[in-house]
Amino acid sequence: MTLTDRANTTDTPRNLSVQIVAATIARAVTNTARRFMYPFAPAISRGLGVPIAAISTAIAIQQFSGVLSPLFGPVIDRISYRRAMLLGLGLVGMSLISVGFFPIYLVLAVALLGAGLGRNIFDPALQAYVGQQVPFAYRGRIMGLIELSWSASSLIGIPLIGLLMARRGWQSPFFVLGGLCLGMMLILAVLLPRPTTRTQPEHGVVRTILLGWRNTFTTPRTAGVLLYVVALNGVNDLFFVVYGVWMEEYFAVTLVALGATTVVVGMAELFGEGMIVWFADRIGLKRAIIGGTILTAIAYVLLPFLAFRLDAALVALFILFAIFEFTIIATITLVTELMPDSRATMMSGYKAAAGSGRMVGALMGVPLYLLGGIMAIGLTAGIVTLAGLIALILALRHWQVEGTNSP
């Protein structure tokens, strides 16, 4: 790390709490901006006068920004986490507002790419900042609170966007979400302490990025953890891309009922985040991840057998997504400590691994479902999850947090 990003020594726990709350609100806004395109794609396509497939392409362009995450991590470590968070929020805000002012498809596609890049700068910088400021002993609690922004986006943000679009038109969310991002950028600019120690960079930007890649992807410990991240996220999308088809075919649910299942998923995410807040630090993050991964694998395998009725299927979905959310947040928290001198680099590597896993899982889900139904999905997901767990255990078998006697 060539630019030390230390908080002001006069910063108090109360100040840090205010910073965390503000950053969580900002992340809820950016998460809503990421997710609202999916349910409201038809309305946006009508507003722009383009086919729905064109909106899907624009969303895919937005997801492509995750592949570029490794470019940003070493640079974030270099310029400071505060500057990166402000830059990321500013990029998201300006990108969204541009669509409101210029309702043209090309502008939308470019803006979604810009917003995706902004989130891939803001998220690792925020996670790295928390890793730097919050002691590892109760970091899981803080990360769980921050991740409430994810469930909040589905339970609060998206319903409010629906009301907004119904009353003010399809362009209104771009103005509102963009303005909120810029507003939160100004608030964080006031709340976040400026770096107090500055050193000259040891290497140029390009060499910094290359060294960050090498340390992240070739070190056995970090490479093994990232392999686990690929597996865990991959099987989640393997199931997620077909669960709607499965419920329609097996239970003949209507579109309205299928849409209601998103509430179940959102509540499950909220429950998993709450479990992280209350239990993860008490039992230890490694134990939480291992236990959560085993339970996730079991849930995948049992899902085809337990979901014999719609109500049972919804309960099974709730359990599965709650356990998965618990496990993934515990994993993110642990990853913040794997490379203490290059936290943002490691977090960007995490995002790239997670995105790669989701992409592979999404591509394999439908063909596998057509081949063997939900049984093939469940068994494959369970096996791959356990294979990823083996990689994680091997990677962390000699690792412990610096300055402690426990993993």
C-alpha positions as CSV (number, residue, x, y, z in Angstrom):
1,M,0.0,0.0,0.0
2,T,1.7,3.2,-1.2
3,L,-0.7,5.7,0.3
4,T,-1.5,5.3,3.9
5,D,-5.2,5.9,4.5
6,R,-5.3,6.3,8.2
7,A,-8.2,7.8,10.0
8,N,-7.7,11.0,11.9
9,T,-6.5,10.0,15.4
10,T,-9.1,12.3,16.9
11,D,-11.9,10.2,15.3
12,T,-14.2,8.7,17.9
13,P,-16.3,5.5,17.9
14,R,-19.3,7.8,17.7
15,N,-17.9,9.5,14.6
16,L,-17.2,6.1,13.0
17,S,-20.7,5.0,13.7
18,V,-22.1,8.1,11.9
19,Q,-19.8,7.4,9.0
20,I,-21.0,3.7,8.8
21,V,-24.6,4.7,8.9
22,A,-24.1,7.3,6.1
23,A,-22.2,4.8,4.0
24,T,-24.9,2.2,4.5
25,I,-27.5,4.6,3.3
26,A,-25.4,5.4,0.3
27,R,-24.9,1.8,-0.5
28,A,-28.7,1.2,-0.2
29,V,-29.1,3.8,-2.9
30,T,-26.5,2.3,-5.2
31,N,-27.9,-1.2,-4.6
32,T,-31.4,0.1,-5.6
33,A,-30.0,1.7,-8.7
34,R,-28.4,-1.7,-9.6
35,R,-31.5,-3.8,-9.0
36,F,-34.5,-1.6,-10.2
37,M,-33.7,-2.1,-13.9
38,Y,-34.7,-5.8,-13.7
39,P,-38.4,-5.5,-12.6
40,F,-39.0,-2.3,-14.5
41,A,-37.2,-3.2,-17.7
42,P,-40.5,-3.3,-19.7
43,A,-41.5,0.2,-18.6
44,I,-38.1,1.5,-19.5
45,S,-38.1,-0.2,-22.9
46,R,-41.5,1.4,-23.7
47,G,-40.2,4.8,-22.6
48,L,-37.2,4.6,-24.8
49,G,-39.0,2.9,-27.6
50,V,-36.7,0.0,-27.9
51,P,-37.2,-3.8,-27.6
52,I,-37.0,-5.4,-24.2
53,A,-34.0,-7.4,-25.5
54,A,-32.1,-4.1,-25.8
55,I,-32.7,-3.3,-22.1
56,S,-31.4,-6.8,-21.3
57,T,-28.3,-6.0,-23.3
58,A,-27.8,-2.8,-21.5
59,I,-28.1,-4.6,-18.1
60,A,-25.5,-7.1,-19.4
61,I,-23.2,-4.3,-20.2
62,Q,-23.6,-3.0,-16.6
63,Q,-22.7,-6.5,-15.3
64,F,-19.6,-6.5,-17.4
65,S,-18.2,-3.8,-15.3
66,G,-17.6,-6.4,-12.6
67,V,-15.0,-8.1,-14.8
68,L,-13.0,-4.8,-14.6
69,S,-12.9,-4.8,-10.8
70,P,-9.3,-6.0,-10.6
71,L,-8.2,-2.8,-12.4
72,F,-9.6,-0.6,-9.6
73,G,-8.4,-2.3,-6.4
74,P,-4.7,-1.4,-6.5
75,V,-5.5,2.1,-7.6
76,I,-8.0,2.5,-4.7
77,D,-5.3,1.4,-2.3
78,R,-3.1,4.0,-3.9
79,I,-5.4,7.0,-3.8
80,S,-7.1,6.4,-0.4
81,Y,-10.4,4.8,0.4
82,R,-12.1,8.1,1.1
83,R,-11.3,9.5,-2.3
84,A,-12.4,6.3,-4.0
85,M,-15.7,6.2,-2.2
86,L,-16.4,9.8,-3.2
87,L,-15.3,9.1,-6.8
88,G,-17.5,6.0,-7.0
89,L,-20.6,7.7,-5.7
90,G,-20.0,10.7,-8.0
91,L,-19.7,8.4,-11.1
92,V,-22.9,6.5,-10.2
93,G,-24.8,9.8,-9.6
94,M,-23.7,11.6,-12.8
95,S,-24.3,8.4,-14.9
96,L,-27.9,8.0,-13.6
97,I,-28.8,11.7,-14.0
98,S,-27.5,11.7,-17.6
99,V,-30.3,9.2,-18.5
100,G,-32.9,11.5,-17.0
101,F,-31.7,14.5,-19.1
102,F,-31.0,12.5,-22.2
103,P,-33.5,9.6,-22.6
104,I,-31.7,7.9,-25.4
105,Y,-30.8,4.2,-25.5
106,L,-27.1,4.8,-26.2
107,V,-27.0,7.2,-23.2
108,L,-28.7,4.5,-21.1
109,A,-26.1,1.8,-22.1
110,V,-23.2,4.1,-21.4
111,A,-24.7,5.3,-18.2
112,L,-25.3,1.8,-16.9
113,L,-21.7,0.9,-17.6
114,G,-20.6,4.1,-15.8
115,A,-22.8,3.3,-12.8
116,G,-21.5,-0.2,-12.7
117,L,-17.9,1.1,-12.7
118,G,-18.8,3.5,-9.9
119,R,-20.2,0.8,-7.8
120,N,-17.1,-1.3,-8.4
121,I,-15.1,1.5,-7.1
122,F,-17.3,2.5,-4.1
123,D,-18.0,-1.0,-2.8
124,P,-14.4,-2.3,-2.4
125,A,-13.3,1.1,-1.0
126,L,-16.1,1.0,1.6
127,Q,-15.3,-2.6,2.6
128,A,-11.6,-1.8,2.7
129,Y,-12.3,1.2,4.9
130,V,-14.4,-0.8,7.3
131,G,-11.6,-3.4,7.4
132,Q,-9.1,-0.7,8.2
133,Q,-11.1,1.1,10.9
134,V,-13.1,-1.7,12.6
135,P,-11.2,-4.3,14.8
136,F,-11.6,-7.9,13.4
137,A,-13.1,-9.0,16.7
138,Y,-16.4,-7.3,15.8
139,R,-16.1,-6.6,12.1
140,G,-18.7,-9.2,11.2
141,R,-21.3,-7.2,13.2
142,I,-20.5,-4.0,11.3
143,M,-20.4,-5.7,7.9
144,G,-23.7,-7.3,8.6
145,L,-25.2,-3.9,9.4
146,I,-23.8,-2.5,6.1
147,E,-25.2,-5.4,4.1
148,L,-28.6,-4.5,5.4
149,S,-28.5,-2.1,2.5
150,W,-28.9,-5.1,0.1
151,S,-32.2,-6.3,1.6
152,A,-33.3,-2.7,2.1
153,S,-33.0,-2.2,-1.7
154,S,-35.5,-5.0,-2.4
155,L,-37.9,-4.5,0.5
156,I,-37.9,-0.7,0.5
157,G,-36.1,0.8,-2.5
158,I,-37.7,-1.1,-5.4
159,P,-41.3,-0.7,-4.1
160,L,-40.7,3.1,-3.7
161,I,-39.2,3.2,-7.3
162,G,-42.4,1.5,-8.5
163,L,-44.6,4.2,-6.9
164,L,-42.3,6.9,-8.2
165,M,-42.4,5.6,-11.8
166,A,-46.2,5.3,-11.6
167,R,-46.6,8.9,-10.6
168,R,-43.7,10.7,-12.3
169,G,-42.8,8.6,-15.3
170,W,-40.0,6.1,-16.1
171,Q,-37.2,8.8,-16.1
172,S,-37.9,9.9,-12.5
173,P,-35.9,7.2,-10.8
174,F,-32.8,8.2,-12.7
175,F,-33.1,11.8,-11.4
176,V,-33.9,10.8,-7.8
177,L,-31.3,8.0,-7.4
178,G,-28.7,10.1,-9.1
179,G,-29.4,13.1,-7.0
180,L,-29.3,10.9,-3.8
181,C,-25.9,9.5,-4.8
182,L,-24.5,13.0,-5.3
183,G,-26.1,14.1,-2.0
184,M,-24.6,11.2,-0.1
185,M,-21.2,11.9,-1.8
186,L,-21.3,15.4,-0.3
187,I,-22.3,14.1,3.2
188,L,-19.5,11.5,3.2
189,A,-17.0,14.1,2.0
190,V,-17.8,16.0,5.3
191,L,-17.9,12.9,7.5
192,L,-15.0,10.8,6.3
193,P,-11.6,11.9,7.7
194,R,-8.9,12.9,5.2
195,P,-5.8,10.7,5.2
196,T,-3.2,12.1,7.6
197,T,-0.1,10.3,6.3
198,R,1.1,10.5,2.7
199,T,4.0,8.7,1.2
200,Q,5.4,8.7,-2.3
201,P,4.2,5.8,-4.5
202,E,6.8,3.1,-4.9
203,H,5.6,2.2,-8.4
204,G,3.7,3.7,-11.3
205,V,0.0,3.0,-11.8
206,V,0.4,0.2,-14.3
207,R,3.0,-1.6,-12.2
208,T,0.8,-1.1,-9.1
209,I,-2.1,-2.9,-10.9
210,L,0.1,-5.7,-12.1
211,L,1.6,-6.3,-8.7
212,G,-1.9,-6.2,-7.1
213,W,-3.1,-8.9,-9.6
214,R,-0.1,-11.1,-8.9
215,N,-0.4,-10.9,-5.1
216,T,-4.2,-11.5,-5.3
217,F,-4.5,-14.3,-7.8
218,T,-1.2,-16.2,-7.5
219,T,-0.8,-16.4,-3.7
220,P,-2.1,-19.8,-2.6
221,R,-4.1,-18.5,0.3
222,T,-5.9,-15.7,-1.6
223,A,-6.3,-17.8,-4.7
224,G,-7.9,-20.7,-2.8
225,V,-10.4,-18.3,-1.1
226,L,-11.3,-16.7,-4.4
227,L,-11.9,-20.2,-5.9
228,Y,-14.3,-20.8,-3.1
229,V,-16.0,-17.5,-3.8
230,V,-16.4,-18.5,-7.5
231,A,-18.1,-21.8,-6.4
232,L,-20.4,-20.2,-3.8
233,N,-21.6,-17.5,-6.1
234,G,-21.8,-19.7,-9.1
235,V,-24.1,-22.2,-7.6
236,N,-26.3,-19.5,-6.2
237,D,-27.0,-18.2,-9.8
238,L,-27.1,-21.7,-11.1
239,F,-30.3,-22.1,-9.0
240,F,-31.5,-18.5,-9.1
241,V,-31.8,-18.3,-12.9
242,V,-34.2,-21.3,-13.0
243,Y,-36.1,-21.0,-9.8
244,G,-38.9,-19.0,-11.5
245,V,-39.2,-21.6,-14.2
246,W,-39.2,-24.4,-11.6
247,M,-42.0,-22.7,-9.6
248,E,-44.1,-22.1,-12.7
249,E,-43.7,-25.7,-13.9
250,Y,-44.1,-27.5,-10.6
251,F,-46.6,-25.3,-8.8
252,A,-48.4,-23.4,-11.7
253,V,-47.9,-20.0,-10.0
254,T,-49.1,-16.8,-11.6
255,L,-46.8,-14.0,-12.5
256,V,-48.2,-12.0,-9.5
257,A,-47.4,-14.9,-7.1
258,L,-44.0,-15.4,-8.7
259,G,-43.3,-11.7,-8.1
260,A,-44.3,-12.1,-4.5
261,T,-41.5,-14.6,-4.0
262,T,-39.1,-11.7,-4.3
263,V,-40.4,-10.6,-0.9
264,V,-39.6,-14.0,0.5
265,V,-36.1,-13.7,-0.9
266,G,-35.7,-10.2,0.5
267,M,-36.9,-11.3,4.0
268,A,-34.5,-14.2,3.9
269,E,-31.6,-11.8,3.1
270,L,-32.7,-9.6,5.9
271,F,-32.8,-12.5,8.3
272,G,-29.3,-13.7,7.2
273,E,-27.9,-10.2,7.7
274,G,-29.4,-10.1,11.2
275,M,-27.8,-13.5,12.0
276,I,-24.4,-12.1,11.0
277,V,-24.9,-9.1,13.3
278,W,-25.8,-11.2,16.3
279,F,-23.8,-14.4,15.9
280,A,-20.9,-14.3,13.5
281,D,-18.3,-12.6,15.8
282,R,-19.4,-14.7,18.7
283,I,-18.6,-18.0,17.0
284,G,-15.8,-16.7,14.8
285,L,-15.8,-16.0,11.1
286,K,-14.1,-19.1,10.0
287,R,-16.5,-21.3,11.9
288,A,-19.4,-19.2,10.6
289,I,-18.3,-19.6,7.0
290,I,-17.6,-23.4,7.3
291,G,-20.8,-24.1,9.1
292,G,-22.8,-21.8,6.8
293,T,-21.3,-23.5,3.7
294,I,-22.1,-27.0,4.9
295,L,-25.7,-25.9,5.7
296,T,-26.0,-24.3,2.3
297,A,-24.8,-27.4,0.5
298,I,-27.3,-29.5,2.5
299,A,-30.1,-27.0,1.7
300,Y,-29.4,-27.3,-2.1
301,V,-29.4,-31.1,-2.0
302,L,-32.6,-31.3,0.1
303,L,-34.5,-28.6,-1.8
304,P,-35.9,-30.9,-4.5
305,F,-37.2,-33.3,-1.8
306,L,-38.6,-30.8,0.6
307,A,-40.4,-28.6,-1.9
308,F,-43.4,-30.9,-2.6
309,R,-45.9,-28.0,-2.1
310,L,-45.8,-24.3,-2.8
311,D,-45.8,-23.3,0.8
312,A,-43.0,-25.8,1.5
313,A,-41.1,-24.5,-1.5
314,L,-41.3,-20.9,-0.1
315,V,-40.1,-22.1,3.3
316,A,-37.2,-23.9,1.6
317,L,-36.4,-20.8,-0.4
318,F,-36.3,-18.7,2.7
319,I,-34.0,-21.1,4.5
320,L,-31.7,-21.4,1.5
321,F,-31.3,-17.7,0.9
322,A,-31.0,-16.8,4.6
323,I,-28.1,-19.3,5.0
324,F,-26.5,-18.2,1.8
325,E,-26.7,-14.5,2.8
326,F,-25.2,-15.3,6.2
327,T,-22.4,-17.2,4.6
328,I,-21.6,-14.7,1.9
329,I,-21.4,-11.8,4.4
330,A,-19.1,-13.7,6.7
331,T,-16.9,-14.5,3.7
332,I,-16.7,-10.8,2.7
333,T,-15.8,-9.9,6.2
334,L,-13.0,-12.4,6.4
335,V,-11.7,-11.4,3.0
336,T,-11.2,-7.8,4.3
337,E,-8.4,-9.2,6.5
338,L,-6.6,-11.5,4.0
339,M,-4.4,-8.7,2.6
340,P,-4.3,-5.9,5.3
341,D,-1.9,-3.8,3.3
342,S,-4.0,-4.0,0.1
343,R,-7.5,-4.4,1.3
344,A,-9.2,-2.8,-1.7
345,T,-7.1,-4.9,-4.1
346,M,-8.3,-8.0,-2.3
347,M,-12.0,-6.8,-2.3
348,S,-11.8,-6.1,-6.0
349,G,-10.5,-9.6,-6.6
350,Y,-13.4,-10.9,-4.6
351,K,-15.9,-9.0,-6.7
352,A,-14.2,-10.3,-9.9
353,A,-14.4,-13.9,-8.6
354,A,-18.0,-13.5,-7.5
355,G,-19.0,-12.0,-10.8
356,S,-17.2,-14.8,-12.7
357,G,-19.0,-17.4,-10.7
358,R,-22.4,-15.8,-11.2
359,M,-21.7,-15.6,-15.0
360,V,-20.8,-19.3,-15.2
361,G,-23.7,-20.3,-13.0
362,A,-26.2,-18.3,-15.1
363,L,-24.9,-19.8,-18.3
364,M,-25.1,-23.4,-17.0
365,G,-28.4,-23.2,-15.1
366,V,-30.9,-23.5,-17.9
367,P,-29.1,-26.3,-19.8
368,L,-28.7,-28.3,-16.6
369,Y,-32.3,-27.8,-15.6
370,L,-33.5,-29.0,-19.0
371,L,-31.2,-32.0,-18.7
372,G,-32.2,-33.1,-15.2
373,G,-34.7,-30.7,-13.6
374,I,-34.5,-29.3,-10.1
375,M,-32.9,-32.5,-8.9
376,A,-29.8,-32.0,-11.2
377,I,-29.6,-28.3,-10.0
378,G,-29.8,-29.2,-6.4
379,L,-27.3,-32.1,-6.5
380,T,-24.8,-30.1,-8.6
381,A,-25.1,-27.1,-6.4
382,G,-24.5,-29.1,-3.3
383,I,-21.4,-30.9,-4.7
384,V,-19.8,-27.7,-6.1
385,T,-20.4,-25.9,-2.8
386,L,-18.6,-28.6,-0.9
387,A,-15.8,-28.6,-3.4
388,G,-15.4,-24.9,-2.9
389,L,-15.4,-25.4,0.9
390,I,-12.5,-27.8,0.5
391,A,-10.5,-25.2,-1.4
392,L,-11.3,-22.7,1.4
393,I,-10.2,-25.0,4.2
394,L,-6.9,-25.8,2.4
395,A,-6.3,-22.1,1.8
396,L,-6.8,-21.0,5.4
397,R,-5.4,-24.0,7.3
398,H,-2.3,-22.0,8.4
399,W,-3.9,-18.5,8.4
400,Q,-4.7,-16.5,11.5
401,V,-5.4,-12.8,12.0
402,E,-2.2,-10.9,12.8
403,G,-1.8,-10.0,16.4
404,T,-4.3,-12.7,17.6
405,N,-4.0,-16.4,18.6
406,S,-7.3,-17.4,16.9
407,P,-8.3,-17.7,13.3
